[in-house]
């Protein structure tokens, strides 16, 4: 008997399953209820860590698996300089534990802290997207553990999986928009308080 079944849709993208009628020349795959209702295995520790990061908010399990495979873990002591203004951007960082200070050296004033980032926050993503040098310094504020994705691995993921690229880049736009809004508010405060 011919029936409706699940078939894989698309190529070069994340698996997407859709209901489709059988082709006229072949019977459709019949899927039994126990297979469809089988619970997914629990997320691995790294997939769970990624799922809690706003940068990857709303991604499917398959996407988290792909990203997890592209990450490595690093630990750094307090005071470690991760990168400095003008360095080539070759990594995206995801903080798991600890804090990182993002700052710039201002002539005549010294270091100006732009942000102190904590667990779940992402930094270094701008250089991966526009290939420009680092726009600030990043130094470990409190001993930290982080996941790192290199530019090479990031580019390969986005090239091979177009749906993943769309979702990740949309999340990136939201995060950068929020940061720009915060910077505007800070500049407004400095201007009105006469400290600018």
N, C-alpha and C positions, 0 to 999 in steps of 0.2 A: 504494500500500500504506500502510495506517495503521500508525504506530509510535509509540514513546514519544519525547518530545522535551523540550527545555528551554523552560520558560515563565517569565515574570517573575511573581513573587508579591508581593502587597501593594501598597498605594498610600501615598504620603506617607512612605515609608521608604526606606532604602538598598536598591538592587536586590538581590534575593535570588533565586537561580535554583534551581528545584527540578525534579525529574523528575516528570512527570505524564502520565497517559494522555490521549488526545485527547478533546475533548468529543464527544458523540454526533452532533452536527450538522456537524462540520468535521474535516478531517485535521489531525494534529499536525505541528508543525514538525520536520522531520528535519534533524539537525545532523551534518555529516560530521566524521570523526575529526580531520582537520588543523585545523579551526576550534576544536574543544574543546581540543586539545593545544597550541595556539599559545601561546608564552611571553608573559607580560605585559611591556610595555615597562618599562625600568628606572624606578625612582622618581626624581622630580626632586630637586634639592638640598634644597628646602624640605620635601618629603614625607619624604625621608630623615632630615632633622633632627628632624621631628616623630616619626618612627617610633622614634627612640632615646630619646625622653622617656618616663619611667615613667607620666606622666599619661595618655598615649595608648597605653600598652602593649596589644598584642593587637588593635588596631583593623584593620579591613580596608583594602585599598588605596583603595577608594571613599571610606571615611571620611577617610583621610589627605588625599585630594585635596580634599574639601570643606573640611576644616579649614585646609589650606594656602591655599586661596582666600580665607579669612577673615582671614588674618594679614597684618601689616605688619612691616617690620624697622626697628629703632631702634638707634643707637649712642650711648653716653654716656661722658663722661670721669669719672675718679676723683673722688669727692666729690659728684657730682650727686645731689640728693634727688629720688627718683622719686615718692614720696608720703610724707605724714606722718600720724600718728595723728589720726583724726577726719575725714580727707578722704573724699569720696564714692568708693566703689569702682567704677571705670569701666573697668578693664583687667585682663587676666590676662597675666603675663609669663613667657616661657620663655627661660632663659639659654642662649645658644649659646657664648659666650666670655666670660671674665672672672668676677668675683664680685660679689655683692650682699649687704650686711649688713642684716639685719632686727633692729630694736632698739626699745626704749621708753625714754623719759626717766623716771627714778625720782627723786622728790623727795628732795633731800638727798644723792643719790648720783651724779646725772648719767646718762649713757647706759648702759643695760644691754643688751649684745648678746644677742639670743635665738638667732640663727643666722647663719652665713655660708654662703650658697648659691653653688654653682658650675654649670658647664655641665651641661645636661640637667635642671636642677631648675626647678620651677614655683613661682611665688608670686603672691599677689593673687587667688587663686581663691575664697577665702572670701567676699569682698565680692560677687563675681559670683553666688554661690549664695544668700546670705541678704539681700542688698541693705542690709547694715549698713555704717556707716562703717568706714574702715580701722582695724584693731586695733593697728597698730604703724607705725613709720617704716621706709622702705626707702631705702637710700643705696648708691650704687655704691662698692664696696670696692676693686675693680680695674677699670680701663677695660673696658667690656663691650659686647657685641653681643647683641641679644635679639629674639625674635619677640614680637609683641604682638597680642592679640585683644581687641577692645573688648567691653563688656557687650552693646551692641546687636547686634553680629555673633554673639556667643556665644549669646544668647537666641534669635535667629532660627534658627541652626543646630539648637539643641535642640528648638525648636518644630516645625520642618519635618521633621526626621529623628528619629523616636522611638527607633529602634534605636541610633542614634549617641548620643542622650541617655542611654540606659540604660548603655551601655558607658563613656562618659566619666564619668558620675556615679558608677558603681561604682568606677572607678579613683580618683576623687576621695575616696570614702569610705575606701579603703585607705590613701591618702597621709595624710589627716587623722588616721586611727587611729594610724598610725605616729608622726606628730608628737605626738599626745596622749600616747602611751606614752613618748616621749623627754622630754616636759615633766614627766610624773609622776616619771620617774627623776631628773631634775634637781632637782625639788622635794624628793624623798626625800633626795637627797644634801645639799641645803642645810639641811634640817631636822635631819638626824642630825649634821651637822658644826657646827651651831650658828650658821650664817651667815644664817639666815632670820629 
